[in-house]
Amino acid sequence: RDWSSDVCSSDLDLHKDGRKIRLTGRVKGTLELECSRCLDGFQVPVDAPFDVMFLPAADHAGDDEREVGEDDLGVSYYKDDAVDLSEIVREQFYLALPMKPLCREDCKGLCPVCGKNRNREACTCQSEWVDPRLEPLKNLRTEN
């Protein structure tokens, strides 16, 4: 996964209320990914809005064993009176990634026998897999 500063941008609004900081914005750019089926590179456009509330890490100290609730999903913590914006932008790009990146919806992937990319060339390999644990059952015959 690769992105560079010339192909990504972000619009950020920062609002401070006492020790709470609210960061809203949008990340835009193009990510270079590898298809999970055929391993070809392809580009994914990203335009993702976000809204994150920052609280001081000192207020959260000692809460390592508590359950994460619905209200905690948009909350992050800062320490030393600093918020790392580059980490937030990077996190938003990661969240925008598809779970299974595909170069196209009907990607045929790689042949498991010869390794050819089935999107570019056909192969005549037999790819029928038989579970070797069930092979002895092939010889089992029932008599009626």
C-alpha distance (Angstrom), angle and dihedral (degrees) to the residues before:
residue distance angle dihedral
R1 . . .
D2 3.70 . .
W3 3.76 135.7 .
S4 3.74 130.9 162.7
S5 3.78 134.1 -159.2
D6 3.80 93.6 -107.5
V7 3.82 93.0 60.8
C8 3.79 100.3 39.7
S9 3.76 133.7 61.4
S10 3.73 137.5 172.5
D11 3.78 135.2 -155.3
L12 3.79 110.2 -150.6
D13 3.80 134.3 -174.7
L14 3.78 118.1 -170.4
H15 3.81 122.3 -162.7
K16 3.80 122.1 -177.7
D17 3.80 123.4 -159.9
G18 3.78 109.6 177.0
R19 3.80 105.2 -60.1
K20 3.81 93.9 -17.6
I21 3.78 118.1 95.2
R22 3.79 122.9 -166.6
L23 3.77 118.1 -161.6
T24 3.79 119.0 -168.9
G25 3.73 127.6 172.4
R26 3.74 149.6 106.5
V27 3.81 132.4 -94.2
K28 3.79 118.3 -148.0
G29 3.75 130.3 -177.6
T30 3.76 147.9 96.5
L31 3.79 123.5 -83.0
E32 3.80 124.3 -154.5
L33 3.81 108.8 -139.0
E34 3.80 138.6 170.4
C35 3.79 119.3 -122.3
S36 3.80 110.5 -112.5
R37 3.82 91.3 -140.3
C38 3.82 107.0 39.9
L39 3.84 101.6 15.4
D40 3.84 92.7 -129.9
G41 3.79 116.3 143.7
F42 3.79 119.3 -113.4
Q43 3.79 139.0 165.0
V44 3.80 127.8 -111.7
P45 3.80 120.3 -163.8
V46 3.81 113.8 -137.7
D47 3.79 127.3 -159.3
A48 3.80 107.0 160.5
P49 3.81 128.7 163.7
F50 3.81 120.3 -148.9
D51 3.79 140.5 -175.4
V52 3.81 118.7 -165.6
M53 3.79 130.0 175.5
F54 3.81 117.1 -151.5
L55 3.78 122.3 -154.3
P56 3.80 128.1 -177.8
A57 3.82 111.9 -87.9
A58 3.82 89.2 -135.1
D59 3.83 89.3 66.5
H60 3.82 89.2 55.4
A61 3.83 97.8 46.3
G62 3.79 113.2 127.2
D63 3.83 95.0 18.5
D64 3.82 94.6 104.6
E65 3.81 93.5 118.0
R66 3.80 100.0 51.4
E67 3.79 126.9 108.9
V68 3.80 117.6 -103.6
G69 3.79 110.1 -119.3
E70 3.79 133.0 -161.8
D71 3.82 90.8 -96.9
D72 3.82 91.4 55.3
L73 3.81 95.7 61.7
G74 3.81 94.6 84.2
V75 3.81 95.0 41.4
S76 3.81 127.8 99.7
Y77 3.76 131.6 170.4
Y78 3.78 133.6 -127.1
K79 3.77 132.3 -163.4
D80 3.79 135.5 -165.4
D81 3.83 89.3 28.2
A82 3.83 91.2 -75.4
V83 3.80 134.4 114.7
D84 3.80 117.3 -159.8
L85 3.81 102.7 -137.5
S86 3.80 94.2 -176.7
E87 3.80 89.9 59.9
I88 3.80 91.2 50.3
V89 3.81 92.6 50.3
R90 3.82 90.9 47.0
E91 3.81 90.2 49.4
Q92 3.81 91.1 52.0
F93 3.81 91.2 52.6
Y94 3.81 90.0 50.6
L95 3.80 90.3 50.3
A96 3.82 89.7 51.8
L97 3.82 92.5 55.9
P98 3.79 116.4 108.6
M99 3.80 114.0 -113.0
K100 3.80 91.1 -126.2
P101 3.81 109.9 23.9
L102 3.80 111.8 -147.4
C103 3.80 126.1 -177.1
R104 3.81 87.0 -142.2
E105 3.77 134.8 -6.7
D106 3.80 94.8 -108.3
C107 3.83 96.4 45.8
K108 3.82 109.2 154.8
G109 3.80 95.1 -157.5
L110 3.78 128.5 -155.0
C111 3.79 125.8 -36.4
P112 3.83 106.6 -108.2
V113 3.82 90.6 -144.6
C114 3.83 106.8 44.5
G115 3.81 101.0 12.1
K116 3.81 96.7 -126.7
N117 3.78 118.3 151.7
R118 3.81 102.6 -110.3
N119 3.81 90.9 -155.7
R120 3.83 91.3 65.3
E121 3.79 105.0 30.2
A122 3.78 139.1 14.9
C123 3.77 124.2 -125.1
T124 3.79 132.6 -163.8
C125 3.79 97.3 -140.6
Q126 3.77 119.8 138.3
S127 3.77 105.0 -123.7
E128 3.79 99.5 177.1
W129 3.76 107.1 130.1
V130 3.79 121.8 -155.6
D131 3.77 119.4 -163.4
P132 3.85 104.7 -119.1
R133 3.81 90.3 -148.0
L134 3.80 89.7 64.0
E135 3.82 95.2 45.4
P136 3.88 93.5 95.5
L137 3.81 88.9 58.3
K138 3.80 89.0 64.1
N139 3.80 89.9 72.0
L140 3.79 94.0 46.7
R141 3.79 112.5 107.3
T142 3.73 128.6 -171.9
E143 3.78 119.8 -140.0
N144 3.77 121.2 -150.8
